[in-house]
Amino acid sequence: MKVGEPEKFIVKGKRLDGRKLDELREIKIEAGILKRADGSAYVEWGGNKVMAACYGPREVHPRHLARSDKAILRCTYNMAPFSVSDRKRPGPDRRSREISKVTREALEPVVFTNLFPRTAIDVFIEVLQANAGTRCTGIAAASVALADAGIPMRDLVPSCAAGKVGGEIVLDLFDVEDNFGEADLPVAMIPRKNEITLLQMDGNLTQEEFEKALKLAMEGCIKVYELQKEALRRKYGGA
Ligand code: UDP
């Protein structure tokens, strides 16, 4: 047993933080909190605190990256040194590059990039406090920031993970479950099309467990989707 590893993850049907197996952590989303960004969002998701800022469409630098047929979408995920218990070395690393890449791939299918040729749309995701699931929190925040910037989109992109701990499939792992659990399956989707734009997996699942976890994560996405829409309605009104 590793240091800090709990003896049991689930006691009487409840997880170590008191949640049911299919229960999300508490999520708060606020749209448009940064004055100088074209669009922004702040998301608190359990112990995660994540800010997203969107700029553009704007001129592309360096110029040679510009595309004559569409805007380029650039995403930068960054974790603050103080966001985790062991100080994180500042600056990009393999993990942040990977998360930036999958975030762009998760969001790009909903953005009408063809409307803005020769421009860039930049999205910055800053993790101020981390407690597992920061890529999902970042994607959820980024898509609200894009909407807040008025970027034309087919839909919002909610994101949520499911996983396996103590032999059970559970929704939305928190840090102890993520560190010592058996699997983690982050998902992002386009609800209107029922299409998946992010699917990653850490650990091992049988096919049956995978299907159950995927279904649970997609249900989690739909709950996050409602909260994203509510945040935009709070700022802009409308039905
Ligand atoms: N983490 C950390 N230090 C790091 C990177 C990650 O403590 O340098 C923690 C952090 O709480 C993060 C969790 O490990 O949320 C899980 O990281 P993972 O790479 O699985 O990504 P995430 O679940 O945040 O999308």
Boltz pocket constraint, residues with backbone or C-beta under 6 A from the ligand:
constraints:
  - pocket:
      binder: B
      contacts: [[A, 83], [A, 84], [A, 85], [A, 86], [A, 88], [A, 95], [A, 130], [A, 131], [A, 132], [A, 133], [A, 134], [A, 135], [A, 136], [A, 175], [A, 178]]
      max_distance: 6.0
